[in-house]
Structures are given as C-alpha cells and as structure tokens.
C-alpha cells in the first residue's frame, strides 16, 4: 500500500465493511432509540412544531442546529437511516483512529496494527452502545481529530470543532484548548463556526434557539437520571456516593481541577505532541460534563492511543491500557444493579465497579499530568522528524563552516 491508488482502494473496502456492519446491526438492533430522537428532531423542524415541547418517547435534548443536521435522516426510510448512521459512525471511528495512530507510526506501513486497534475499539462498550443507541459520538470525535491532525488543519482548523460543538456542546472544550495553547486560527475559526450553527438555525426554529441556550441546555433532568450507572462522570460519581442532589460546589471544584489539569498538559505538550493534549482534554470533557453516558466514552480512545505511545518505555502504561480495555470490553460499570435509585445503596465493590470508567480516567489524567510536569512524555513522530532534520541541518552547517 505505497501509493494513492492502493490507499483509495483500502478506504473503498472500508466503506463496504462499514455498510456490512450497518446491515448486521440493523438485524440485531433494529430500533436504536437515540436515532429515533434525532429523526424526530428533523421531522419536527420540517413540520414547524416545538422542538422542546412534550412528545411521545424521549425528549429532543440537542441544539436546534442538530435538528437541521438530522433532517436527512428523517427524510429516508427507517431501515436505511439505521444502516447509514451505523456505517458513517464506523467510518468516522476508523478515520479518527487513523489520524490518532499516525502520531505513533506510518499506518500504511503498519496496516495490521491499525486494523487491530479498530477491531478492539469496535468491541468496546462505548462504541457498541454508540451504534446500538444510534448515537453520533464517533462522528463528533472524528470532526475534532480532523481539525487537530488532518492535512487541512492548518488552513481551516477549528471549523469542524465549532460544528461539533454546535451539535453537542461538550466538544466545545477543545475550543478552550485552542485558546490556551495559542492556536488562534483554530480558536477563532471554531468560535465563528459555532456562532454560525446558532444563527443558521434561527430562520427554521425562531425563538427555540433562545429557549435552548437560555433554558433547555441547563435542564440536566431532561437528559436522564444523573445517578444511573451509565453516567460515568464526576457528577454521576457524586450522586451515587452522596445520594440525591449532592453539592454542586464539590462537582464544580472537581470539574475545574480536571479541566485545569488538561489545559496545563495541553499547553506543555501542544508543540511537541498534540496527541497528549487531545487525550487529556478528552478525558477532562468526560469527567467534567454533568452527564457523560457510557457511549460518550469513545472520547477516551485518544487517551488509549496516548498510553500506547507511553507504554514503549513505561510498564504502568501497558498495564493501564489492559485495565481500561477490560473495563470497557466487559461493560464493568453495568455489572452492579442499577435503576430506581438502587445505586444509592451500593457496597464498596459495587461502587468501585460502577464507577470504573471515572476511576480509570482520573488515574489516566493524573498520570499524563505528572509525566508532563516532569517532561517525560514522548514527542510525536512529526516533532521527532522535525527535530532530527534540524539537528542534521545544524550538523551540516557546522561542518561546512569548519571546512570554510
């Protein structure tokens, strides 16, 4: 696979494989509930009904721009929509991992490694749940990874992040990362794109734009019960430990700490290894959000790739990758009883198992932070190449000067 034709053939096969996976999931899980909500949003927009009013089934909890994006899914037959969203999600996952793994090795030269990583990601609970619920998390992950690592990132970087934040607010934390690290083009383009997503929905939904950003977005209860075990966030952890309606101050302090740690790692690592910055930010996003359902945890995949880079020299990273994979492949947070507030009565083992995503992420973020503070995180392939080229150039200039 040494030329563009072979690479194109590979991605063509990937499209076929993604469609096949979509067909299989259509048979196994014919009614993804969140896809139904997305289609309802698109339908309500077309019909001019209230996006956030009462309706049969789960409420529409996304920004008005998201309803606009989901119109195509509402316009096609249900089986086609299921297969289409599944295939796009699988392709988005593959592209996101391709961009992430390019920080470690040449994917074209190590195609088998890439395929193993994709296969491992596909059997984790976050990705399985993303597909079975009909979620868009993998697509949003790809949008941000494309902004950071894609070939056109230097020209239009930030735009896709702004669009992702316009669909679901949480990826907006990456706009904060761009600001902190001084990536002004990405930050300004991202903010502009986000503003466009807000404004462009106005002609279609009118005051629903104002309603969402001033009222609906703050109604966490619309999303679901925070104590439910699949809410793997610091807020969910506090609900399960302290009971109903725990202190918001403690949650906010925890959120500030993890976001602050991620931004610090980002500032230290942006120039030498953006993978580490992205990994830390993804973990902070999951931990700080009031609700991080388990299917949101595809955002932990950059952290796994970062740990792979670190594992070349550090045994703990290798062990911790294994722990994370075991937790996510065997659906560990879902092992304790859950629902109807039984989480409030968990024993110690149930607390540890039922909050295992959170614990894994806290340890991972702390590990990245400590290594960054010590200057012990590896540099990326591109940064290593640039450093080697600079050293060779300096050596040649020194020799030339000596001969002169």
N, C-alpha and C positions, 0 to 999 in steps of 0.2 A: 504494500500500500504506500507507494512512493510518489504518486502523482495525483493531480486533482481529479482525474477520471476515476481512479480507484476510490478516492475519498467520497466522491459523489455516489458511486455505486454502493459503498458502505452505508451511507445515510439513506439511500433509497431502500435498501434492505431493512434498515431500522424502521422506516415508515411502515413497511409491510408487517414487520414484527409487532409494532405498536398497535396497528389495526387488528391483528390477530389477538393480541391481549385484550383489546377492547371488546371483541366478539365473545371471548371466553368469559369476561366479567359480565357481559350482558346476559349470558346464560346463568351464571352463578348468582349474580346480584342484580336482578332486573329492575329494581326500583331504588336507586340512590336518592336518599331523602333531600340532601342539600342541593342536588341538581334540580329537583322539583322546585325548591325555593328560588333558585336562580331563574328558572324558566318562568315562574310566577312573577318575578320582578320584571322581566322583559315583557310579559303579557300585560301586566298592569300598566306599564309605561305606554304600550301601544293602545290600550283601551282608555287611558286617561284617568284611571282610578287611583286612589290614595295608596302610595307605596307602603306607608307605615300604619295604615288603618287595620282594623281586625279582618282576619281572613281565616278560612279553614286551613289547618296544618300549621307548620312552623312559620313565625313571622319573618318578613324580609328585614334583615338587620344591616344591610350593606349600604354604601353611599349611592346616591342617585346615579352617578356615573356608572356604577357597576350594573345597574339595571339596563342602562344603554348598551353596555358591552354584552349583556346576556340576551339581547333581542334575537341574534341569530340562532341561539339555542332554543328559543321559544318558537321560532318560525319553522323548525324542522320537526319531523316525527320523533316521538319519544325514543324509540329504539336507536334511531340514527344519532340523536343527541347523546345518548349514553355511550355509544361506541366512539363518537367523535371526541367527547371530552376526555374519555379514558386514553385514547390514542395520543391526543395532544399532551396530556399530563405525562405519559410515559416518555414521549419525545422530549418534552421540556426537562424532565429529570435527567435524561441522557445527555442533553446539551449542557445543562448546569454542571453535571459531574465531569464532562469533558473539559470544560473551562477550569474547574477547580483542580483536576488532576494534572492539567498542563503545567501547573506550578511545581509538580514533582518529577514528571518525566514526559517524554515525547509519546503521546497517545498512539500515533500512527506506528511507531516502532514497538510499542508495548500494548497492542490491541487486546491481547488476552487479559492483561491486568485490568484494563478499562472495563471489559465485559464482566469480569468477576465482581468488580465494585458495583456496577449497575445491577447485577443479579442480586447481590447482597442487599442493596438499597430497596429493591422491589419486594423483598420478603420481610422487610421490617414492618412493624405495626403502623408507624406514621404513614408510610406510602400505601400500604394495603387499605388503611382507613380513608386516606385521601381519595382513592379510587372507588371504594365501596360506598362512601357517602356522596361521591360526585363533587368533590371539593376542587379548588383551584390553587392549592398551596404550592405544588410543584411548578406551576406556571409562573407564579409570583417570584419564587426562588430563582427561576431561570432569568426573568426580567432583570433582577438586581445583579446576578452574576454576569450577565451580558454587559451590563453597564460598567462593571468593575474590570472584567477580564477580556471582554470581546475586542475584536480588532478595531471597531469603530468607536470604542470607548473614549478615546482621546478627543474625538470630534463632537459627538452628541451624548457623551456620558452624562448620566443624571436624568435624562428624559424618561427612560424606561422605569427608573426608580420612582419618579414622580407619578407615572401612570399606575405603577403597582400600589403606591400609597393612596391613589385615588379610588382604587377598587377595594382595598382593605388598608386601614390606616396604619397598622403596625409596621410595615416595611419603611415607613417614614423615618424610622430611627437611623436608616442609612443616610438620609439627608443630613442628619445631625453629625454623623461620622464624616461626611464630606466637608462639612463646615469646620469641624475640629481639626482635621488633618490639613486644611488649607487647600482642598481641591475645589477651587472657587467655581470653575466652569461646571463641574458636576453639581455642585450645590445650587448655583443659580439656574441652570437648566432644569434641575429636578424640581425646584420650587415653582418655576414657570410652568412646567408640565402639570404639576399638581393643581395649580390655580386654574389652568385650562380645563382640567377634569371637573372642577367645581362649576366653572362658568358655563361650560358646554352643555351641562345637564339642565340649566335653567329654562331654556325655551321649551323643554319637554315636560318638566315636572313643576316648574314655578316655585312656589313657596316651600315645597318639600325639601328643596336644597337647604333653606334656612332651618326648617324643622329638624333635619338630620343633624346638622352641625351644631345646633344650639340645644337640642333636646334628646333626640333618639340616640345619638352616639354615646351619651352619658348614662343611658339606661342599661346597665350591665345585666339586669334581670331578664331583659329580652333575649339574651344570648343563651341563658341556661343557668342552672344552679351552680354557684361557684364551688361548693364543697364536693361536687361529683368527682370521682377519682380520675376521670379523663381530663379534668382541668389541671394540667401539670404546670402550674406557675407558683410564684411565691405567694400570691393572694390565695390560690387554692390550698396551698400548704397551710397557711394561717387559718383558713376556715376549718380545715379538717382537724387542726390541733387545738384551736381555741374555741370552737363552736360557732354558732351563727353570728354574723356581723362582727368580726373581730376588728381590732383597732386599725383604722386606715392609716394612722400615723406610722405604725410599725411597717405596714406594707410599703408606704411611700418612701420611708427611710431605706428599706431593703432595695426598692427599685432604683433609688438614687445611687446606692452603693454599686450595684451591678452595672448600671449604665455608665457610671463614672469609671469603673474599672475597665470596661470595654473601650471607652473613648481613650483612656490612657494607653491601653495596649495598641489601639489604632494609631495614635499619634507617634508612638515609639516605632511601630512596625510598617507604616504605610509605604515608606520609600524602599525598605529592604525586603518586605514580604507582606503583600496585601492580603494574602490568604489568612494570616494570623489576625489581621484587623477585622476581616469579614467574619471569621469564625467566632471571635469574641463578641462582635456586635450581634450576630445571630443568636447566640446564647443569651445575651442580655435582653434581647427583644422577647424571647420566650419566657424568661424569668420575670421580667418587669410588667408584662401585659396582665391586666386583671383576669383575663381568660385566655389560656393557651391550651386549647383542646389537643388531644394527643396527635391528631392529624396535622396540627400546625408544626409538629416537631421534625418535619422534613428540613426545617431551618437548622437543625443540628448537624446535617450532613457536612457542611463546611468544617465544623469542629472535628468530625471524624477524619476528614482529609488532612487537617492541620496536625492532628495527633499522629497520623501515618508519617508525616514529614519528620516529626519529633522522634518517633519510635526508632528511627535509624540509629540513634545514639542513646536513647533512654528507655530502659526496660519498663518503667512505670507507664509510659505512654502506650506501650504494646499491651500491657495488662488492662489498662483502662479502656482501650478500644474493644477488647474482648468483653469486658463487663458491659459496656454500652450496647454492643451487638446482642448479647444475651438478653439484656433487659428489653430491647426493642423487638427482637425476633420472637420472644416468648411472651409478649404482652404482659409483662410483670405488673405494671400498675393496676391492671384489671383483675388480678388474682384475688385480692381481698373482696369481701362483699361490698356492694355499692348501691346507692339509690335509697330514697326515702330516709335520708339523713343517717343511715347506719354508720357512715364514716365517722361520726362524732363519738362512736363507741369503740373504735379500733384499738386493738392492743399494740404493743411495741412492734412486733413483727409485721403486723398489717400496716402500721404507719410507715415503716421502712420500705416495704414492698410497694405500697400505694402511692408513695412519693418518690419512687426511684428515678424517674426522669429528672425531677427537680434536683435531687441529690447529685446525680451524675453531672448535670450541667453546672451546678455550683462548684463542684470539685474541679471540673474541666476549666471553668473560667478562672478560678483561683490559680490553677496550675499555669495557665497561659500568662496570667498577670505576674506571677513570681518569676517565671523564666524571662519574660520581657524586661522586668526590672533588673535582672541580673545580666541582661544582654546575651542570653543563652538560647534564644530562638533561632532556628536556621533561616538563611536567606533563600529567596526564591531562585528558580533556575534562571530567569531572565536577569535578576540582580547579580547572580554569580557570574553569568556570562559577561555582563557589562563590567563587572569588577575585574575579571580575568583579562578582558580586552584592554581595559585601561592600564592594567599592570604590564601587559605585553607592550603596549604602545609606549609607556613610560620607559621600559627597559630598552626598547629600540632607540628611543630618542637619546637616552643616556649613552648607549654605545656609539651612536652616530656622533654625539658631541665629543666623546673621548677620542674617536678616530680623527675628528677635525682638529 
